[in-house]
Amino acid sequence: GPQELALLERSLGLQEGNKYGVQGERKIPVLQTNNGPGLIGLVTIAAYLVKQAKKEQLLGSTAEEKAVVQQWLEYRVTQVDGCCGKEDTRIILKDLNMYLEDKVYLAGNNFTLADILMYYGLHPIMADLTVQEKEKYLNVSRWFNHIQHYPGVRQHLSNVIFIKNRLYTNAH
């Protein structure tokens, strides 16, 4: 929630000054804006920050890309954040692994907000995987490793180590 939004703020190059809170039992992030009501929800606030930073391309450039970005942001909040056991985690990694088989980024060929927020959401999961598990989800590992090296994304989060030679053996 709030920690992630602070990371996002920095990765977008925004001045940190936003005040984040959480609401309810599920600790839904809230952003208090200067004028008017607060903004509620990770995706809503993240999209607002992207627009504030004038980096709208991170939300997608075509109608289709925008929809795909939105779809993954929704997946992040409904599936990844709701995930609470080994089985849930396995299903998420399996789905993602299949999806990423022929893609560099979640929305195809462009780096978007979906990649940033999925990276933050999956960081604790990926950091916990064994070498064998990382190899089992090769496409997720390749994507994750790529995003964590994207300028400004990782910041103070730990660098998740992948065994290089295995990740790229099938690269065309």
Contact map, one row per residue, 1 for C-alpha under 8 A:
1111100000000000000001000011100000000000010000000000000000000000000000000000000000000000000000000000000000000000000000000000000000000000000000000000000000000000000000000000
1111110000000000000111000000110000000000000000000000000000000000000000000000000000000000000000000000000000000000000000000000000000000000000000000000000000000000000000000000
1111111000000000000000000000000000000000000000000000000000000000000000000000000000000000000000000000000000000000000000000000000000000000000000000000000000000000000000000000
1111111100000000000000000000000000000000000000000000000000000000000000000000000000000000000000000000000000000000000000010000000000000000000000000000000000000000000000000000
1111111110000000000000000000000000000000010011000000000000000000000000000000000000000000000000000000000000000000000000000000000000000000000000000000000000000000000000000000
0111111111000001000000000000000000000000000000000000000000000000000000000000000000000000000000000000000000000000000000000000000000000000000000000000000000000000000000000000
0011111111100000000000000000000000000000000000000000000000000000000000000000000000000000000000000000000000000000000000000000000000000000000000000000000010100000000000000000
0001111111110000000000000000000000000000000001000000000000000000000000000000000000000000000000000000000000000000000100000000000000000000000000000000000010000000000000000000
0000111111111111000000000000000000000000000000001000000000000000000000000000000000000000000000000000000000000000000000000000000000000000000000000000000000000000000000000000
0000011111111111000000000000000000000000000000000000000000000000000000000000000000000000000000000000000000000000000000000000000000000000000000000000000100000000000000000000
0000001111111100000000000000000000000000000000000000000000000000000000000000000000000000000000000000000000000000000000000000000000000000000000000000001110100000000000000000
0000000111111100000000000000000000000000000000001100101000000000000000000000000000000000000000000000000000000000000000000000000000000000000000000000000100000000000000000000
0000000011111110000000000000000000000000000000000000100000000000000000000000000000000000000000000000000000000000000000000000000000000000000000000000000000000000000000000000
0000000011111111000000000000000000000000000000000001100000000000000000000000000000000000000000000000000000000000000000000000000000000000000000000000000000000000000000000000
0000000011001111100000000000000000000000000000000000000000000000000000000000000000000000000000000000000000000000000000000000000000000000000000000000000000000000000000000000
0000010011000111110000000000000000000000000000000000000000000000000000000000000000000000000000000000000000000000000000000000000000000000000000000000000000000000000000000000
0000000000000011111000000000000000000000000000000000000000000000000000000000000000000000000000000000000000000000000000000000000000000000000000000000000000000000000000000000
0000000000000001111100000000001110000000000000000000000000000000000000000000000000000000000000000000000000000000000000000000000000000000000000000000000000000000000000000000
0000000000000000111110000000001100000000000000000000000000000000000000000000000000000000000000000000000000000000000000000000000000000000000000000000000000000000000000000000
0100000000000000011111000000111100000000000000000000000000000000000000000000000000000000000000000000000000000000000000000000000000000000000000000000000000000000000000000000
0100000000000000001111100000111100000000000000000000000000000000000000000000000000000000000000000000000000000000000000000000000000000000000000000000000000000000000000000000
1100000000000000000111110011110000000000000000000000000000000000000000000000000000000000000000000000000000000000000000000000000000000000000000000000000000000000000000000000
0000000000000000000011111111110000000000000000000000000000000000000000000000000000000000000000000000000000000000000000000000000000000000000000000000000000000000000000000000
0000000000000000000001111111000000000000000000000000000000000000000000000000000000000000000000000000000000000000000000000000000000000000000000000000000000000000000000000000
0000000000000000000000111111000000000000000000000000000000000000000000000000000000000000000000000000000000000000000000000000000000000000000000000000000000000000000000000000
0000000000000000000000111111000000000000000000000000000000000000000000000000000000000000000000000000000000000000000000000000000000000000000000000000000000000000000000000000
1000000000000000000001111111100000000000000000000000000000000000000000000000000000000000000000000000000000000000000000000000000000000000000000000000000000000000000000000000
1000000000000000000001111111110000000001110000000000000000000000000000000000000000000000000000000000000000000000000000000000000000000000000000000000000000000000000000000000
1100000000000000000111100011111000000001110000000000000000000000000000000000000000000000000000000000000000000000000000000000000000000000000000000000000000000000000000000000
0100000000000000000111100001111100000111110010000000000000000000000000000000000000000000000000000000000000000000000000000000000000000000000000000000000000000000000000000000
0000000000000000011110000000111110000111000010000000000000000000000000000000000000000000000000000000000000000000000000000000000000000000000000000000000000000000000000000000
0000000000000000011110000000011111001110000000000000000000000000000000000000000000000000000000000000000000000000000000000000000000000000000000000000000000000000000000000000
0000000000000000010000000000001111111110000000000000000000000000000000000000000000000000000000000000000000000000000000000000000000000000000000000000000000000000000000000000
0000000000000000000000000000000111110000000000000000000000000000000000000000000000000000000000000000000000000000000000000000000000000000000000000000000000000000000000000000
0000000000000000000000000000000011111000000000000000000000000000000000000000000000000000000000000000000000000000000000000000000000000000000000000000000000000000000000000000
0000000000000000000000000000000011111100000000000000000000000000000000000000000000000000000000000000000000000000000000000000000000000000000000000000000000000000000000000000
0000000000000000000000000000000110111110000000000000000000000000000000000000000000000000000000000000000000000000000000000000000000000000000000000000000000000000000000000000
0000000000000000000000000000011110011111000000000000000000000000000000000000000000000000000000000000000000000000000000000000000000000000000000000000000000000000000000000000
0000000000000000000000000000011110001111100110000000000000000000000000000000000000000000000000000000000000000000000000000000000000000000000000000000000000000000000000000000
0000000000000000000000000001111000000111110110000000000000000000000000000000000000000000000000000000000000000000000000000000000000000000000000000000000000000000000000000000
0000000000000000000000000001110000000011111110000000000000000000000000000000000000000000000000000000000000000000000000000000000000000000000000000000000000000000000000000000
1000100000000000000000000001110000000001111111000000000000000000000000000000100000000000000000000000000000000000000000000000000000000000000000000000000000000000000000000000
0000000000000000000000000000000000000000111111100000000000000000000000001100100000000000000000000000000000000000000000000000000000000000000000000000000000000000000000000000
0000000000000000000000000000000000000011111111110000000000000000000000000000000000000000000000000000000000000000000000000000000000000000000000000000000000000000000000000000
0000100000000000000000000000011000000011111111111000000000000000000000000000000000000000000000000000000000000000000000000000000000000000000000000000000000000000000000000000
0000100100000000000000000000000000000000011111111100000000000000000000000000000000000000000000000000000000000000100000000000000000000000000000000000000000000000000000000000
0000000000000000000000000000000000000000001111111110000000100000000000000000000000000000000000000000000000000000100000000000000000000000000000000000000000000000000000000000
0000000000000000000000000000000000000000000111111111000000000000000000000000000000000000000000000000000000000000000000000000000000000000000000000000000000000000000000000000
0000000010010000000000000000000000000000000011111111100000000000000000000000000000000000000000000000000000000000000000000000000000000000000000000000000000000000000000000000
0000000000010000000000000000000000000000000001111111111101100000000000000000000000000000000000000000000000000000000000000000000000000000000000000000000000000000000000000000
0000000000000000000000000000000000000000000000111111111100000000000000000000000000000000000000000000000000000000000000000000000000000000000000000000000000000000000000000000
0000000000000100000000000000000000000000000000011111111000000000000000000000000000000000000000000000000000000000000000000000000000000000000000000000000000000000000000000000
0000000000011100000000000000000000000000000000001111111000000000000000000000000000000000000000000000000000000000000000000000000000000000000000000000000000000000000000000000
0000000000000000000000000000000000000000000000000111111100000000000000000000000000000000000000000000000000000000000000000000000000000000000000000000000000000000000000000000
0000000000010000000000000000000000000000000000000111111111000000000000000000000000000000000000000000000000000000000000000000000000000000000000000000000000000000000000000000
0000000000000000000000000000000000000000000000000110011111111000000000000000000000000000000000000000000000000000000000000000000000000000000000000000000000000000000000000000
0000000000000000000000000000000000000000000000000000001111111000000000000000000000000000000000000000000000000001000000000000000000000000000000000000000000000000000000000000
0000000000000000000000000000000000000000000000000100001111111000000000000000000000000000000000000000000000000011100000000000000000000000000000000000000000000000000000000000
0000000000000000000000000000000000000000000000100100000111111000110011000000000000000000000000000000000000000001110000000000000000000000000000000000000000000000000000000000
0000000000000000000000000000000000000000000000000000000111111110111010000000000000000000000000000000000000100001000000000000000000000000000000000000000000000000000000000000
0000000000000000000000000000000000000000000000000000000111111110110000000000000000000000000000000000000000000000000000000000000000000000000000000000000000000000000000000000
0000000000000000000000000000000000000000000000000000000000011111110000000000000000000000000000000000000000000000000000000000000000000000000000000000000000000000000000000000
0000000000000000000000000000000000000000000000000000000000011111111000000000000000000000000000000000000000000000000000000000000000000000000000000000000000000000000000000000
0000000000000000000000000000000000000000000000000000000000000111111100000000000000000000000000000000000000000000000000000000000000000000000000000000000000000000000000000000
0000000000000000000000000000000000000000000000000000000000111111111110000000000000000000000000000000000000110000000000000000000000000000000000000000000000000000000000000000
0000000000000000000000000000000000000000000000000000000000111111111111000000000000000000000000000000000000000000000000000000000000000000000000000000000000000000000000000000
0000000000000000000000000000000000000000000000000000000000010011111111100000000000000000000000000000000000000000000000000000000000000000000000000000000000000000000000000000
0000000000000000000000000000000000000000000000000000000000000001111111110000000000000000000000000000000001100000000000000000000000000000000000000000000000000000000000000000
0000000000000000000000000000000000000000000000000000000000110000111111111000000000000000000000000000000001100001110000000000000000000000000000000000000000000000000000000000
0000000000000000000000000000000000000000000000000000000000100000011111111100000000000000000000000000000000000000010000000000000000000000000000000000000000000000000000000000
0000000000000000000000000000000000000000000000000000000000000000001111111110000000000000000000000000000000000000000000000000000000000000000000000000000000000000000000000000
0000000000000000000000000000000000000000000000000000000000000000000111111111000000000000000000000000000001000000010001000000000000000000000000000000000000000000000000000000
0000000000000000000000000000000000000000001000000000000000000000000011111111100000000000000000000000000000000000110011000000000000000000000000000000000000000000000000000000
0000000000000000000000000000000000000000001000000000000000000000000001111111110000000000000000000000000000000000000000000000000000000000000000000000000000000000000000000000
0000000000000000000000000000000000000000000000000000000000000000000000111111111100000000000000000000000000000000000000000000000000000000000000000000000000000000000000000000
0000000000000000000000000000000000000000000000000000000000000000000000011111111110000000000000000000000000000000000011001000000000000000000000000000000000000000000000000000
0000000000000000000000000000000000000000011000000000000000000000000000001111111111000000000000000000000000000000000000000000000000000000000000000000000000000000000000000000
0000000000000000000000000000000000000000000000000000000000000000000000000111111111000000000000000000000000000000000000000000000000000000000000000000000000000000000000000000
0000000000000000000000000000000000000000000000000000000000000000000000000011111111100000000100000000000000000000000000000000000000000000000000000000000000000000000000000000
0000000000000000000000000000000000000000000000000000000000000000000000000011111111100000100100000000000000000000000000001100000000000000000000000000000000000000000000000000
0000000000000000000000000000000000000000000000000000000000000000000000000001111111100000000000000000000000000000000000001000000000000000000000000000000000000000000000000000
0000000000000000000000000000000000000000000000000000000000000000000000000000111111110000000000000000000000000000000000000000000000000000000000000000000000000000000000000000
0000000000000000000000000000000000000000000000000000000000000000000000000000001111111001100000000000000000000000000000000000000000000000000000000000000000000000000000000000
0000000000000000000000000000000000000000000000000000000000000000000000000000000001111101100000000000000000000000000000000000000000000000000000000000000000000000000000000000
0000000000000000000000000000000000000000000000000000000000000000000000000000000000111111100000000000000000000000000000000000000000000000000000000000000000000000000000000000
0000000000000000000000000000000000000000000000000000000000000000000000000000000000011111110000000000000000000000000000000000000000000000000000000000000000000000000000000000
0000000000000000000000000000000000000000000000000000000000000000000000000000000000001111111000000000000000000000000000000000000000000000000000000000000000000000000000000000
0000000000000000000000000000000000000000000000000000000000000000000000000000000000111111111100000000000000000000000000000000000000000000000000000000000000000000000000000000
0000000000000000000000000000000000000000000000000000000000000000000000000000000100111111111110000000000000000000000000000000100000000000000000000000000000000000000000000000
0000000000000000000000000000000000000000000000000000000000000000000000000000000000000111111111000000000000000000000000000000000000000000000000000000000000000000000000000000
0000000000000000000000000000000000000000000000000000000000000000000000000000000000000011111111100000000000000000000000000000000000000000000000000000000000000000000000000000
0000000000000000000000000000000000000000000000000000000000000000000000000000001100000001111111110000000000000000000000000000000000000000000000000000000000000000000000000000
0000000000000000000000000000000000000000000000000000000000000000000000000000000000000000111111111000000000000000000000000000000000000000100100000000000000000000000000000000
0000000000000000000000000000000000000000000000000000000000000000000000000000000000000000011111111100000000000000000000000000000000000000100000000000000000000000000000000000
0000000000000000000000000000000000000000000000000000000000000000000000000000000000000000001111111110000000000000000000000000000000000000000000000000000000000000000000000000
0000000000000000000000000000000000000000000000000000000000000000000000000000000000000000000111111111000000000000000000000000000000000000001100000000000000000000000000000000
0000000000000000000000000000000000000000000000000000000000000000000000000000000000000000000011111111100000000000000000000000000000000000111100000000000000000000000000000000
0000000000000000000000000000000000000000000000000000000000000000000000000000000000000000000001111111100000000000000000000000000000000000001000000000000000000000000000000000
0000000000000000000000000000000000000000000000000000000000000000000000000000000000000000000000111111111000000000000000000000000000000000000000000000000000000000000000000000
0000000000000000000000000000000000000000000000000000000000000000000000000000000000000000000000011111111111000000000000000000000000000000001100100000000000000000000000000000
0000000000000000000000000000000000000000000000000000000000000000000000000000000000000000000000001111111000000000000000000000000000000000001000000000000000000000000000000000
0000000000000000000000000000000000000000000000000000000000000000000000000000000000000000000000000011111100000000000000000000000000000000000000000000000000000000000000000000
0000000000000000000000000000000000000000000000000000000000000000000000000000000000000000000000000011111111011000000000000000000000000000000000000000000000000000000000000000
0000000000000000000000000000000000000000000000000000000000000000000000000000000000000000000000000001011111011100000000000000000000000000000000100000000000000000000000000000
0000000000000000000000000000000000000000000000000000000000000000000000000000000000000000000000000001001111111111001000000000000000000000000000100000000000000000000000000000
0000000000000000000000000000000000000000000000000000000000000000000110010000000000000000000000000001001111110011011000000000000000000000000000000000000000000000000000000000
0000000000000000000000000000000000000000000000000000000000010000100110000000000000000000000000000000000011111111010000000000000000000000000000000000000000000000000000000000
0000000000000000000000000000000000000000000000000000000000000000100000000000000000000000000000000000001111111100000000000000000000000000000000000000000000000000000000000000
0000000000000000000000000000000000000000000000000000000000000000000000000000000000000000000000000000001110111110000000000000000000000000000000000000000000000000000000000000
0000000000000000000000000000000000000000000000000000000000000000000000000000000000000000000000000000000110111111000000000000000000000000000000000000000000000000000000000000
0000000000000000000000000000000000000000000000000000000001000000000000000000000000000000000000000000000011101111101000000000000000000000000000000000000000000000000000000000
0000000000000000000000000000000000000000000000000000000011110000000010000000000000000000000000000000000011100111111100000000000000000000000000000000000000000000000000000000
0000000000000000000000000000000000000000000001100000000001100000000010001000000000000000000000000000000000000011111110000000000000000000000000000000000000000000000000000000
0000000000000000000000000000000000000000000000000000000000100000000011011000000000000000000000000000000001100001111111000000000000000000000000000000000000000000000000000000
0000000000000000000000000000000000000000000000000000000000000000000000000000000000000000000000000000000011000011111111100000000000000000000000000010000000000000000000000000
0000000100000000000000000000000000000000000000000000000000000000000000000000000000000000000000000000000000000001111111110000000000000000000000000010000010000000000000000000
0000000000000000000000000000000000000000000000000000000000000000000000001001000000000000000000000000000000000000111111111000000000000000000000000000000000000000000000000000
0000000000000000000000000000000000000000000000000000000000000000000000011001000000000000000000000000000000000000011111111100000000000000000000000000000000000000000000000000
0000000000000000000000000000000000000000000000000000000000000000000000000000000000000000000000000000000000000000001111111110000000000000000000010011000000000000000000000000
0001000000000000000000000000000000000000000000000000000000000000000000000000000000000000000000000000000000000000000111111111000000000000000000000000000000000000000000000000
0000000000000000000000000000000000000000000000000000000000000000000000000001000110000000000000000000000000000000000011111111000000000000000000000000000000000000000000000000
0000000000000000000000000000000000000000000000000000000000000000000000000000000100000000000000000000000000000000000001111111110000000000000000000000000000000000000000000000
0000000000000000000000000000000000000000000000000000000000000000000000000000000000000000000000000000000000000000000000111111111000000000000000000000000000000000000000000000
0000000000000000000000000000000000000000000000000000000000000000000000000000000000000000000000000000000000000000000000011111111100000000000000000000000000000000000000000000
0000000000000000000000000000000000000000000000000000000000000000000000000000000000000000100000000000000000000000000000000111111110000000000000000000000000000000000000000000
0000000000000000000000000000000000000000000000000000000000000000000000000000000000000000000000000000000000000000000000000111111110000100000000000000000000000001000000000000
0000000000000000000000000000000000000000000000000000000000000000000000000000000000000000000000000000000000000000000000000011111110000000000000000000000000000001000000000000
0000000000000000000000000000000000000000000000000000000000000000000000000000000000000000000000000000000000000000000000000001111111000000000000000000000000000000000000000000
0000000000000000000000000000000000000000000000000000000000000000000000000000000000000000000000000000000000000000000000000000111111111100000000000000000000000000000000000000
0000000000000000000000000000000000000000000000000000000000000000000000000000000000000000000000000000000000000000000000000000000111111100000000000000000000000000000000000000
0000000000000000000000000000000000000000000000000000000000000000000000000000000000000000000000000000000000000000000000000000000011111110000000000000000000000000011000000000
0000000000000000000000000000000000000000000000000000000000000000000000000000000000000000000000000000000000000000000000000000000011111111000000000000000000000000000000000000
0000000000000000000000000000000000000000000000000000000000000000000000000000000000000000000000000000000000000000000000000000000011111111100000000000000000000000000000000000
0000000000000000000000000000000000000000000000000000000000000000000000000000000000000000000000000000000000000000000000000000010011111111110110000000000000000000010000000000
0000000000000000000000000000000000000000000000000000000000000000000000000000000000000000000000000000000000000000000000000000000000111111110010000000000000000000000001100000
0000000000000000000000000000000000000000000000000000000000000000000000000000000000000000000000000000000000000000000000000000000000011111110000000000000000000000000000000000
0000000000000000000000000000000000000000000000000000000000000000000000000000000000000000000011001000000000000000000000000000000000001111111110000000000000000000000000000000
0000000000000000000000000000000000000000000000000000000000000000000000000000000000000000000000001000000000000000000000000000000000000111111111000000000000000000000000100000
0000000000000000000000000000000000000000000000000000000000000000000000000000000000000000000000011101100000000000000000000000000000000000111111100000000000000000000000000000
0000000000000000000000000000000000000000000000000000000000000000000000000000000000000000000010011001000000000000000000000000000000000100111111110000000000000000000000000000
0000000000000000000000000000000000000000000000000000000000000000000000000000000000000000000000000000000000000000000000000000000000000110111111111000000000000000010000100000
0000000000000000000000000000000000000000000000000000000000000000000000000000000000000000000000000000000000000000000000000000000000000000011111111100000000000000000000110000
0000000000000000000000000000000000000000000000000000000000000000000000000000000000000000000000000001000110000000000000000000000000000000001111111110000000000000000000000000
0000000000000000000000000000000000000000000000000000000000000000000000000000000000000000000000000000000000000000000000100000000000000000000111111111000000000000000000000000
0000000000000000000000000000000000000000000000000000000000000000000000000000000000000000000000000000000000000000000000000000000000000000000011111111100000000001010000000000
0000000000000000000000000000000000000000000000000000000000000000000000000000000000000000000000000000000000000000000000000000000000000000000001111111110000000000000000000000
0000000000000000000000000000000000000000000000000000000000000000000000000000000000000000000000000000000000000000001100100000000000000000000000111111110010000000000000000000
0000000000000000000000000000000000000000000000000000000000000000000000000000000000000000000000000000000000000000000000100000000000000000000000011111110011000010000000000000
0000000000000000000000000000000000000000000000000000000000000000000000000000000000000000000000000000000000000000000000000000000000000000000000001111111011000000000000000000
0000000000000000000000000000000000000000000000000000000000000000000000000000000000000000000000000000000000000000000000000000000000000000000000000111111111000000000000000000
0000000000100000000000000000000000000000000000000000000000000000000000000000000000000000000000000000000000000000000000000000000000000000000000000000111111000000000000000000
0000000001110000000000000000000000000000000000000000000000000000000000000000000000000000000000000000000000000000000000000000000000000000000000000000011111100000000000000000
0000001100100000000000000000000000000000000000000000000000000000000000000000000000000000000000000000000000000000000100000000000000000000000000000011111111100000000000000000
0000000000000000000000000000000000000000000000000000000000000000000000000000000000000000000000000000000000000000000000000000000000000000000000000001111111111110000000000000
0000001000100000000000000000000000000000000000000000000000000000000000000000000000000000000000000000000000000000000000000000000000000000000000000000000111111000000000000000
0000000000000000000000000000000000000000000000000000000000000000000000000000000000000000000000000000000000000000000000000000000000000000000000000000000001111100000000000000
0000000000000000000000000000000000000000000000000000000000000000000000000000000000000000000000000000000000000000000000000000000000000000000000000000000001111110000000000000
0000000000000000000000000000000000000000000000000000000000000000000000000000000000000000000000000000000000000000000000000000000000000000000000000000000001011111000000000000
0000000000000000000000000000000000000000000000000000000000000000000000000000000000000000000000000000000000000000000000000000000000000000000000000001000001001111100000000000
0000000000000000000000000000000000000000000000000000000000000000000000000000000000000000000000000000000000000000000000000000011000000000000000001000000000000111110000000000
0000000000000000000000000000000000000000000000000000000000000000000000000000000000000000000000000000000000000000000000000000000000000000000000000000000000000011111000000000
0000000000000000000000000000000000000000000000000000000000000000000000000000000000000000000000000000000000000000000000000000000000100100000010001000000000000001111100100000
0000000000000000000000000000000000000000000000000000000000000000000000000000000000000000000000000000000000000000000000000000000000100000000000000000000000000000111111100000
0000000000000000000000000000000000000000000000000000000000000000000000000000000000000000000000000000000000000000000000000000000000000000000000000000000000000000011111110000
0000000000000000000000000000000000000000000000000000000000000000000000000000000000000000000000000000000000000000000000000000000000000000000000000000000000000000001111111000
0000000000000000000000000000000000000000000000000000000000000000000000000000000000000000000000000000000000000000000000000000000000000010000000000000000000000000001111111000
0000000000000000000000000000000000000000000000000000000000000000000000000000000000000000000000000000000000000000000000000000000000000010010011000000000000000000011111111100
0000000000000000000000000000000000000000000000000000000000000000000000000000000000000000000000000000000000000000000000000000000000000000000001000000000000000000000111111110
0000000000000000000000000000000000000000000000000000000000000000000000000000000000000000000000000000000000000000000000000000000000000000000000000000000000000000000011111110
0000000000000000000000000000000000000000000000000000000000000000000000000000000000000000000000000000000000000000000000000000000000000000000000000000000000000000000000111111
0000000000000000000000000000000000000000000000000000000000000000000000000000000000000000000000000000000000000000000000000000000000000000000000000000000000000000000000011111
0000000000000000000000000000000000000000000000000000000000000000000000000000000000000000000000000000000000000000000000000000000000000000000000000000000000000000000000000111
